[in-house]
Amino acid sequence: MKAASRTLTTLAVGFLMLDAVLLGYGGIAEGRLSLVAAGGVCALGSVLVVLGWRRYRRTLAEVDAARRELHTEVESLRELLHPRHGDT
């Protein structure tokens, strides 16, 4: 899952940056400020995609750590409730 998430993010950022460069270049070449602004919006979008992906990964890591903690807690409770037969 990690590789797929990284690949999709890389593709999204790549397409947005390509759009930003092409729109910016086209706007400068044609003297159209609206195209340059659209290129800026695409560049900003690529930054937001990267920031969102990093937040998503951090949240997944927190959920995974909480899940491991819960699993450890459940195992300790099981040992308390079900003592081994040789301990009686």
PyMOL commands that set and color helices and strands:
alter all, ss='L'
color gray80, all
select helices_A, chain A and resi 2-30+33-81+85-87
alter helices_A, ss='H'
color red, helices_A
deselect
rebuild
show_as cartoon
